[in-house]
Amino acid sequence: MKSLLIGIYSVLILTLLIRAELKTLPLLEKDLSFQELGTPVQGATLTYELSARDDRSALSTYRGNAPRTGHARSSLEQFKPFQLKWQVPQLNNGIHRASKSSPAVDDSGFFAADDTGYLRAYDWNGNLRWQFYSGVSSRGFHSTPLTDQDSIYAGDYAGYLYSLNKDTGALRWITKTGVTIGASPLMNNGILYTGVELAKPDGFLLAISARDGRWLWTSPLIGNHPHSSPSLNLPQGQILMGSNTGEMQGYDLKNGQKKWSFATASDIKCAALIHGDRAYFSSWDGNFYAVKAGTGALIWKTALDEGGSMSCPSLSADGSLLAVTGYKKNFVVATSDGKIQWEKPILERTTRAQSSPLIISYAHQEVVVLLCENKKVCIYDLKSARLLQSLPLQGDFSGAPVFYKNHLFLATTGKDGLLVFTQ
């Protein structure tokens, strides 16, 4: 009898609670409804220790430069095997399936931003100089930092864009741009350009003063997230940026107005490579594209492996070859017509590869560094496809290799952390 009374009482209480919820739900919906934005809204910038320097240019940039060519030069005559020099363990913790931030490297040292929320600076002996913690984002940094003469810039997964003193880590300025920044910035003439994500999903391209964080202009809303980093087409005064709309778009460098758009059949996740009058980029639709950089007119497209690519391409020194990673294969293609010159599978890979290759030019040889197994990076001769060296890993590699003055940097997930090799 007691159990029956408790059951009836419980049902009665539950009924009353449901009734109360149904009566208040319309009020809650009204209170929680927001007007959708028609244009980006400018955020406030907080300034602290601003640099006195007016002229500035990038020293370290994602993919090596503003056109994102993914190419580096060595002082050596030919390739020599890499040897591990330093290691920073547990750099990333693996949360959020997105490409990891790549290190920024210049003469002052190297800088690593990770998905635990830390941005750290190291000297050329591998010693920690300072660290900055962004505790506002549970996903930390995926944007690759950019350095200039006295500052470093990075966007986090909470939508904050930071400028720090490169020598001390002291905050120069901070601005809230949107919900997320996954793209890596570029710099031209003292102006930073980066993609900003909004929650709808939506996003825009932002131009901001590197010295003091002043917002200069925003592009119109894109319609989906810009995971792709912007690229500079300086001869025609444009910024190119792809997005999850599947479109690669060209924007006016002066005001952010859209000049042209080229549509693929799925998301564009990585930056376009701009060389001469052409732009090269991959898509989740499984194709690799070459278009006119000033108009978006199609030149050629090449089918990669099924499943789509989120890789940024890399360019040879003479501009004749491109390296790109597909779903579970690597490809080297000719820039002239997009024909595949050779391909290699990524062994034991069960999911889409997220890394991008790097081409290194020696005086008498070119090599390409890329993910070749699920937990291994390999170096191949670019022309012959001959394997020169393999570097086993304990974790996953989902970013881009960085090469600077005969040092190779790999930011991995797991026990490896940041690996620094030398020749």
Buried (B, 14 or more C-beta within 10 A) or exposed (E): EEEEEEEEEEEEEEEEEEEEEEEEEEEEEEEEEEEEEEEBEEBEBEBEEBBEEEEBEBBBBBBBBBBBBBBBBBEBEEBBEBEEBBBBEBBBBEEBEBBBBBBBBBEBBBBBBBBBBBBBBBEBEBEEBBEBEBEEBEBBBBBBBBBBBBBBBBBBBBBBBBBBBBBEBEBBBBBBBBBBBBBBBBBBEBBBBBBBBBEEBBBBBBBBBBBEBBBBBBBBBBBBBBBBBBBBBEEBBBBBBBBBBBBBBBBBBEEBEBBBEBEBEBBBBBBBBBBEBBBBBBBBBBBBBBBBBBBBEEBBBBEBBEBBBBBBBBBBBEBEBBBBBBBBBBBBBBBEEBEBBBBBEBEEBEEBBBBBBBBBBBEEBBBBBBBBBBBBBBBBBBBEBEEBBEBEBEBBBBBBBBBBBBBBBBBBBBEBBBBBBEB
